[in-house]
Amino acid sequence: MDETTFWACVKHGAVPDRGTPKLFSHAFPADLVQLLISKVGLGEAEVAVMSKEDAVARMQKYWAEGV
């Protein structure tokens, strides 16, 4: 940590970047990914390119219609 970052933390409470993972706005829960792959039968590559909204809609369709 450099001196500027240190004093910004001390004086203003600005927490320095410590390399913590950042969540992406388009990320969705791992259990949803697992359900799409194991229950719905989608491939990992197909799930990887889906938007969160598409993934949720696809899971809802599976639960409602069984397909």
BALUM-6870 format. One line per field, with one value per residue (C-alpha): residue number from 1; chain; x negated, y, z. Coordinates in steps of 0.5 Angstrom, whole numbers, plus 500, padded with zeros to 3 digits. Layout:
REM BALUM-6870
n	(NUM  ...)
chain	(A  ...)
px	(X  ...)
py	(Y  ...)
pz	(Z  ...)
END
This chain:
REM BALUM-6870
n	(1  2  3  4  5  6  7  8  9  10  11  12  13  14  15  16  17  18  19  20  21  22  23  24  25  26  27  28  29  30  31  32  33  34  35  36  37  38  39  40  41  42  43  44  45  46  47  48  49  50  51  52  53  54  55  56  57  58  59  60  61  62  63  64  65  66  67)
chain	(A  A  A  A  A  A  A  A  A  A  A  A  A  A  A  A  A  A  A  A  A  A  A  A  A  A  A  A  A  A  A  A  A  A  A  A  A  A  A  A  A  A  A  A  A  A  A  A  A  A  A  A  A  A  A  A  A  A  A  A  A  A  A  A  A  A  A)
px	(500  497  497  503  507  506  507  514  516  514  517  523  524  523  522  516  517  515  516  523  527  532  539  541  548  550  547  552  552  548  554  558  552  552  560  560  554  557  564  566  560  556  549  544  542  550  551  544  547  554  556  559  566  565  563  568  574  571  571  578  580  577  581  588  588  582  578)
py	(500  507  513  516  510  509  516  516  510  513  520  519  511  510  502  500  495  488  484  482  479  484  481  482  485  480  474  469  464  457  453  456  454  447  447  449  444  438  439  442  439  445  445  449  453  455  457  461  466  467  473  473  474  469  464  465  465  458  455  458  455  448  448  450  446  441  442)
pz	(500  498  503  499  500  507  509  505  509  516  515  510  511  504  504  500  494  497  491  494  488  485  483  476  475  470  475  477  483  482  484  478  473  476  475  468  467  471  470  464  460  458  456  460  454  453  460  460  455  458  461  468  466  460  465  470  465  462  469  470  463  466  472  469  463  464  458)
END
